Amino acid sequence: MTICSSILDRVGHTPILALDGLLPAGSATLFVKLEGCNPAGSIKDRPALNMIERAEAAGLLKPGGTVVESTSGNLGVALAMACAVKGYRCVIVMDPRTNATNVAMVRALGGETDIVTEMNPADGTYQEARIARARHLAETIPGAYMPFQYSNPWNAEAHLDSTALEIHDAFDGGPDALVASVSTAGQITGIGTGLRHLGAKTRIVGVDVKGSVVFGGQKGKTAVTGMGLAWKPDNLDEAVVDDAYLVETAPCFTAARIIGKRFGVLLGGSSGASLFTAMHVAMQLGPDRTVLAIAADRGEKYLDEFYSDAWMRERDFPVDDDCDRLLAEARTLEVFRHPKAEIVEKRVAA
Ligand SMILES: Cc1ncc(COP(=O)(O)O)c(C=O)c1O
């Protein structure tokens, strides 16, 4: 057992768990990478640390400085952790829909929360108001640095030499397919690019939830924490995404609930989204292949949400946690887009 001098040394090197026995015979083997094992509880520990350290090296963040960011959750918690260790003031702009545990965690880690109240009536989200408020704070607080995770290349970069390398090494050259949920697209772009640089032949599969428009589609309300964007983020590099899926909300929650009961691991709803899609991919690929789903965070934050039967019933979501039904639904999933193939087609046409 090694003794570490900073909790930040513990970011990364998360475990990978085999989900044996979950899928019907003849499917690929399904694995899940547990990013919730990062110290602040999510995959966002990696970009938070990288964006801060890159900003320090570039002279954008100096001793006595303040980190300001708009985030509905995990990045804020991760930034608050890094700022606590490094001695920066941290101001996180959130909204009334932000998960209560995330708000409490930011505060417990010494961060300040600034909650906007103005919703954009056009799409029923607070994202624009949050970003405008964070920009205003970043302009008015002396020594402030706003990472702006949606367009910051240091977000995706955080996964190149860490997440992608860990996956490449664990699978001896990479799994046959990798499935990741998307929001800022930091993880899919970073892991996909990293695996490509390492020569892996892994099929990169992105998952968005209906109502979110990262891969296109109809804007609407979303309920899966960590997912749901009203625009296409600059960090999305479609040239690394082979297949994009758009999934319903209910199976994301059911998938996470089933994994908790079957494997003793509590995961968040976006992990459910990537697992549900990974089930489909694994059933399609067939035996002797490997599929890795990225589980972005842990489930404790959602005990009063989708892990609560009452909460699920109020929203007409199922509470039976019926794995056969979920697998039947996963089997019929259809790909939404093939972004990489579309880029090649466009190039050929030009
Ligand atoms: C729980 C959770 N899942 C998925 C995502 C999406 O990850 P990315 O922003 O890298 O696309 C996030 C990002 O905030 C998240 O917090």
The ligand as an ORCA input file, in Angstrom:
! r2SCAN-3c Opt
* xyz 0 1
  C     -22.054     11.687    -14.817
  C     -21.540     12.144    -16.141
  N     -21.706     11.346    -17.188
  C     -21.283     11.701    -18.413
  C     -20.688     12.912    -18.639
  C     -20.247     13.266    -20.021
  O     -18.854     13.337    -20.136
  P     -18.177     14.350    -21.165
  O     -18.504     15.727    -20.688
  O     -16.736     14.047    -21.100
  O     -18.780     14.087    -22.505
  C     -20.502     13.787    -17.552
  C     -19.930     15.108    -17.749
  O     -20.118     16.018    -17.011
  C     -20.920     13.391    -16.277
  O     -20.767     14.175    -15.205
*
